[in-house]
Structures are given as C-alpha cells and as structure tokens.
C-alpha cells in the first residue's frame, strides 16, 4: 500500500482526548476537541490518510 511513499506513516499505539502516541514513543497533542475518543484502528486510518495527503502536497517526504 505504501510502496509509492518515501517513508511510511508511524503506527499509532495510544489515543486519548488530548493526545496520541506513536510506536517510537513520540507523543503529539490533538489540537481540537474530540466528541469521543476513536479506537486506535480508527485513528490509524485517519492518520494514514492525512499522512498520504501531506506527502502528495509535498509537505512531508
């Protein structure tokens, strides 16, 4: 699925209402209010789609 990408998106390991953690231990804030916390699988799908979009726009490698 990611053969055309230079780098692969990170794997989500934890999601809360205020932040998410990836497989290398980095923690990132979620800069908006969530009505409910998505599952890790749901958040991973969203993260992957945004990652792909940002790569297409040249915002990340």
N, C-alpha and C positions, 0 to 999 in steps of 0.2 A: 504494500500500500504506500509506503514512503520511499520507494526506490528513486523517485524523481527529486527528492529533497536532499539538500546538502547535509542537514542534521535532522535528527528525529526529535519529536517533542518528548519532554520528560514525562515520566509516569507519576500520576497523582497517587499519593499514599494516605492523605488525610484532608478532610474538608470540614470547616466549621462555618458559622455565620459571618465570621470576620476575617478568615484567612484560609489558605490552603498550603499543603506541604507536598514537595516532590521527592522523588526517590533518592536524590543526592543530599537530602536534609534541608535544602533551602525552603524558607517559609515566606510566602507572599501575602500581602493584605488583599482583601476583596474590597474595592473602593466604593461599594454601593450596598444598600440594604437588601438582604435576601428575605423573601417571604417565608421560605423554608429552605433547609439545607439539602442540597442534592446529594444523591449517593455518590460514592467515588466513581462508579461507572458512568453515571450521568455527567458528572463534572469532567471526566476524562474526555468524553465525546465533545463537549463544548470546547474544552481546552485545545484538543486536536484540530478542530475546525478553525478556531481563531489562529492557531499556530500556522496552519496551511495558508490562511488568508494573508497573514502578515508576511509570510515568505513570498507569496505571489506578488505582493505590493512592494517587495524589496526592503521591507522594514527590518527583517532579520535574515540571516543566511540559512 
